[in-house]
């Protein structure tokens, strides 16, 4: 532990002041934490609390902010001890503009990112199994009960819709009837693809609830249209396949595990410093 003689003297004075009664306690009323040879005063904590818009007169919030301040001090000490270049003004200002964070937070973020790159990034490996498990477990990637539909939409003409339905019942292919009668075609045809059951209107969902692939329902009145549907298939459908989101998931997992590894490494490094918190 790098505990310099000056810090030893300071720490002894703090302890003597605590033990020496009210008169001596006044000497350290302004000290809330010590990190090796760096002191954090009450005024420093109050300034940081205000900067972070933390709730006032809240001991838990004060403790959390103080611990953040201690961590930032240790990060800077490690950063400087490794001989890394000072944070550039342009880099910090650019991050401030993009993120809205304070200059102090921007500099701390840049230091942490540099240390993470140096100490843990190369040690984190994301496997195919990790990607697949994440894909299967996350709500945004889970499939929804869906139906694959063909559709005919006829603008408010009940007689035309009835005629279209009669031709379908006579066995004419749905695609041909759609091209002749439908006022709205998806990509030039009847196939509107997969639709989540939860996104269907109550009337359409109810009409399709007992259908089998190939069955036809309608005409159904919908917002000024007469709608006829043919069920192509039903099942659980995902909006995006694993191959489409593999890189996105890999990046998410890489960042998550890098942060966990960095926090573990930083906690270990902090144990090498004298840290006194007197809040």
C-alpha positions as CSV (number, residue, x, y, z in Angstrom):
1,X,0.0,0.0,0.0
2,X,1.3,3.4,-1.0
3,X,0.9,5.2,2.3
4,X,3.1,8.2,2.3
5,X,4.4,9.7,5.5
6,X,2.4,12.9,5.0
7,X,-0.8,10.7,4.8
8,X,0.2,9.0,8.0
9,X,0.5,12.3,9.8
10,X,-2.8,13.4,8.4
11,X,-4.5,10.2,9.5
12,X,-3.1,10.5,13.0
13,X,-4.3,14.0,13.3
14,X,-7.8,12.9,12.2
15,X,-7.8,10.2,14.8
16,X,-6.5,12.4,17.5
17,X,-9.1,15.0,16.7
18,X,-11.9,12.5,16.9
19,X,-10.7,11.3,20.3
20,X,-9.8,14.7,21.6
21,X,-13.3,16.1,22.3
22,X,-15.4,18.8,20.9
23,X,-12.7,21.5,20.6
24,X,-10.4,19.2,18.5
25,X,-13.3,17.7,16.5
26,X,-13.9,21.1,15.0
27,X,-10.5,20.7,13.2
28,X,-11.9,17.9,11.1
29,X,-15.5,18.9,10.7
30,X,-14.9,19.6,7.0
31,X,-13.3,16.3,6.1
32,X,-15.6,13.5,4.8
33,X,-13.0,11.3,3.1
34,X,-9.3,10.7,2.5
35,X,-7.8,8.8,-0.5
36,X,-4.1,8.4,0.2
37,X,-2.9,12.0,0.1
38,X,-6.1,13.4,-1.3
39,X,-8.8,15.0,0.9
40,X,-12.5,15.4,0.2
41,X,-14.1,18.2,2.1
42,X,-17.8,18.7,3.0
43,X,-17.8,21.6,0.5
44,X,-16.5,19.3,-2.2
45,X,-19.3,16.8,-1.5
46,X,-21.9,19.5,-1.4
47,X,-20.7,20.8,-4.8
48,X,-20.8,17.4,-6.3
49,X,-24.3,16.7,-4.9
50,X,-25.6,19.9,-6.5
51,X,-23.8,19.1,-9.8
52,X,-25.5,15.7,-9.9
53,X,-28.8,17.1,-8.7
54,X,-28.8,14.5,-5.9
55,X,-31.5,14.8,-3.2
56,X,-30.5,17.0,-0.3
57,X,-30.4,15.8,3.4
58,X,-30.4,12.2,2.2
59,X,-27.6,10.2,3.9
60,X,-27.9,7.3,1.3
61,X,-27.5,9.8,-1.6
62,X,-24.6,11.5,0.2
63,X,-22.9,8.2,0.7
64,X,-23.4,7.1,-2.9
65,X,-22.0,10.4,-4.3
66,X,-19.0,10.3,-1.9
67,X,-18.2,6.7,-3.0
68,X,-18.4,7.9,-6.6
69,X,-16.0,10.8,-5.8
70,X,-13.6,8.3,-4.1
71,X,-13.7,6.0,-7.2
72,X,-13.0,8.9,-9.5
73,X,-10.0,9.9,-7.5
74,X,-8.6,6.3,-7.5
75,X,-9.2,6.0,-11.3
76,X,-7.2,9.2,-11.9
77,X,-4.4,8.0,-9.6
78,X,-4.2,4.7,-11.5
79,X,-4.4,6.5,-14.8
80,X,-1.6,8.9,-14.0
81,X,0.5,6.1,-12.4
82,X,0.5,4.3,-15.8
83,X,1.8,7.3,-17.6
84,X,-1.2,7.7,-19.8
85,X,-1.6,11.1,-21.5
86,X,-3.8,13.7,-19.9
87,X,-7.3,13.8,-21.2
88,X,-7.4,16.1,-24.1
89,X,-9.6,19.2,-23.9
90,X,-11.1,18.7,-27.3
91,X,-12.0,15.0,-26.5
92,X,-13.6,16.0,-23.2
93,X,-15.6,18.9,-24.7
94,X,-16.8,16.7,-27.6
95,X,-18.1,14.1,-25.1
96,X,-19.8,16.9,-23.1
97,X,-21.6,18.1,-26.2
98,X,-22.7,14.7,-27.3
99,X,-23.7,13.3,-23.9
100,X,-24.7,16.4,-21.8
101,X,-22.5,15.2,-18.9
102,X,-20.3,17.6,-17.0
103,X,-16.7,18.2,-17.9
104,X,-15.6,16.4,-14.7
105,X,-17.7,13.3,-15.6
106,X,-16.5,13.4,-19.2
107,X,-12.9,13.3,-18.1
108,X,-13.6,10.5,-15.6
109,X,-15.5,8.5,-18.3
110,X,-12.6,8.9,-20.8
111,X,-10.1,7.7,-18.1
112,X,-12.2,4.7,-17.3
113,X,-12.7,3.8,-21.0
114,X,-8.9,3.9,-21.5
115,X,-8.2,1.7,-18.5
116,X,-11.0,-0.7,-19.6
117,X,-9.4,-1.0,-23.1
118,X,-6.0,-1.6,-21.5
119,X,-6.9,-3.9,-18.7
120,X,-10.0,-6.0,-19.6
121,X,-11.2,-5.6,-23.2
122,X,-9.0,-8.4,-24.7
123,X,-9.9,-10.7,-21.9
124,X,-13.6,-10.8,-22.6
125,X,-14.8,-13.4,-25.1
126,X,-18.4,-13.6,-26.3
127,X,-19.3,-17.1,-27.6
128,X,-22.0,-18.3,-30.0
129,X,-23.8,-20.0,-27.1
130,X,-23.9,-16.8,-25.2
131,X,-25.3,-14.9,-28.1
132,X,-28.0,-17.6,-28.7
133,X,-29.0,-17.8,-25.1
134,X,-29.4,-14.0,-24.9
135,X,-31.5,-14.1,-28.1
136,X,-33.8,-16.7,-26.7
137,X,-34.1,-15.0,-23.3
138,X,-34.7,-11.4,-24.2
139,X,-38.3,-10.1,-24.6
140,X,-37.5,-7.9,-27.6
141,X,-36.3,-10.9,-29.5
142,X,-38.9,-13.4,-28.5
143,X,-41.5,-14.4,-31.1
144,X,-45.2,-13.5,-30.9
145,X,-48.2,-15.6,-31.8
146,X,-48.8,-14.5,-35.3
147,X,-50.7,-15.2,-38.5
148,X,-49.5,-15.1,-42.1
149,X,-52.3,-13.6,-44.2
150,X,-53.5,-12.9,-47.7
151,X,-55.8,-9.9,-47.8
152,X,-58.4,-8.2,-50.1
153,X,-59.5,-4.7,-49.2
154,X,-62.4,-3.2,-51.0
155,X,-63.3,0.4,-50.3
156,X,-66.9,0.5,-48.9
157,X,-68.6,-1.5,-51.7
158,X,-70.5,-4.4,-50.1
159,X,-71.7,-5.8,-53.4
160,X,-68.2,-5.9,-54.8
161,X,-66.9,-7.6,-51.7
162,X,-69.7,-10.2,-51.9
163,X,-68.9,-10.9,-55.5
164,X,-65.2,-11.3,-54.7
165,X,-66.1,-13.7,-51.9
166,X,-68.4,-15.7,-54.2
167,X,-65.5,-16.2,-56.7
168,X,-63.2,-17.3,-53.9
169,X,-65.8,-19.8,-52.7
170,X,-66.1,-21.1,-56.3
171,X,-62.4,-22.0,-56.1
172,X,-60.7,-19.1,-57.9
173,X,-57.2,-18.5,-56.5
174,X,-57.0,-15.8,-53.8
175,X,-54.2,-14.0,-55.6
176,X,-56.2,-13.6,-58.8
177,X,-59.3,-12.4,-57.0
178,X,-57.2,-9.9,-55.1
179,X,-55.7,-8.5,-58.3
180,X,-59.1,-8.0,-59.8
181,X,-61.1,-6.7,-56.8
182,X,-58.8,-5.3,-54.1
183,X,-58.3,-1.5,-53.9
184,X,-55.2,-2.0,-51.8
185,X,-52.4,-4.4,-52.6
186,X,-49.3,-5.0,-50.6
187,X,-46.2,-4.9,-52.9
188,X,-48.5,-5.6,-55.8
189,X,-50.1,-8.7,-54.3
190,X,-52.4,-10.1,-51.7
191,X,-49.7,-11.4,-49.3
192,X,-49.3,-9.0,-46.3
193,X,-46.9,-11.3,-44.5
194,X,-46.9,-12.1,-40.8
195,X,-49.0,-10.1,-38.4
196,X,-49.0,-10.5,-34.6
197,X,-52.3,-11.6,-33.3
198,X,-52.1,-8.9,-30.6
199,X,-52.0,-6.3,-33.4
200,X,-55.2,-7.5,-35.1
201,X,-58.5,-5.8,-34.4
202,X,-60.8,-7.7,-32.1
203,X,-63.2,-8.6,-34.9
204,X,-60.5,-9.9,-37.2
205,X,-58.8,-11.8,-34.4
206,X,-62.1,-13.5,-33.5
207,X,-62.9,-14.4,-37.1
208,X,-59.4,-16.0,-37.6
209,X,-59.3,-17.7,-34.2
210,X,-60.7,-21.1,-35.4
211,X,-59.4,-21.0,-39.0
212,X,-57.0,-23.5,-40.5
213,X,-54.4,-22.7,-43.3
214,X,-56.3,-22.1,-46.5
215,X,-59.5,-21.0,-44.8
216,X,-61.1,-17.7,-45.8
217,X,-63.0,-15.2,-43.6
218,X,-65.0,-12.1,-44.5
219,X,-66.0,-9.7,-45.8
220,X,-65.4,-7.8,-42.5
221,X,-66.2,-4.1,-42.1
222,X,-63.0,-2.2,-41.2
223,X,-62.6,1.5,-41.2
224,X,-64.6,2.1,-44.4
225,X,-63.3,-1.0,-46.1
226,X,-64.6,-4.5,-46.7
227,X,-61.8,-7.0,-45.8
228,X,-61.4,-10.6,-46.8
229,X,-58.6,-12.7,-45.3
230,X,-57.1,-16.0,-46.1
231,X,-55.0,-17.7,-43.5
232,X,-51.7,-19.0,-45.0
233,X,-50.2,-20.3,-41.7
234,X,-50.0,-19.5,-38.1
235,X,-47.3,-19.8,-35.5
236,X,-44.7,-18.0,-33.4
237,X,-43.0,-15.4,-35.6
238,X,-39.9,-13.3,-34.7
239,X,-39.5,-9.9,-36.2
240,X,-35.7,-10.4,-36.6
241,X,-33.8,-13.7,-37.0
242,X,-30.7,-14.5,-35.0
243,X,-28.5,-13.8,-38.0
244,X,-30.0,-10.3,-38.3
245,X,-29.2,-9.3,-34.7
246,X,-26.1,-11.4,-34.0
247,X,-23.7,-8.5,-34.2
248,X,-26.0,-6.3,-32.1
249,X,-26.2,-8.9,-29.4
250,X,-22.5,-9.6,-29.5
251,X,-21.8,-5.9,-29.0
252,X,-24.3,-5.7,-26.1
253,X,-22.7,-8.8,-24.4
254,X,-19.2,-7.5,-25.0
255,X,-19.9,-4.2,-23.3
256,X,-21.8,-5.9,-20.4
257,X,-19.1,-8.3,-19.6
258,X,-16.3,-5.8,-20.1
259,X,-18.0,-3.5,-17.6
260,X,-18.4,-6.4,-15.1
261,X,-14.7,-7.3,-15.5
262,X,-13.6,-3.7,-15.2
263,X,-15.6,-3.1,-12.0
264,X,-14.1,-6.3,-10.5
265,X,-10.6,-5.2,-11.5
266,X,-11.2,-1.6,-10.2
267,X,-12.5,-3.0,-6.8
268,X,-9.3,-5.0,-6.5
269,X,-7.1,-2.0,-7.3
270,X,-8.9,0.2,-4.9
271,X,-8.0,-2.1,-2.1
272,X,-4.4,-1.1,-2.6
273,X,-5.1,2.5,-1.6
274,X,-5.8,3.9,1.9
275,X,-9.4,5.0,1.8
276,X,-11.0,6.6,4.8
277,X,-14.7,7.7,4.7
278,X,-15.9,9.7,7.7
279,X,-19.5,10.4,6.7
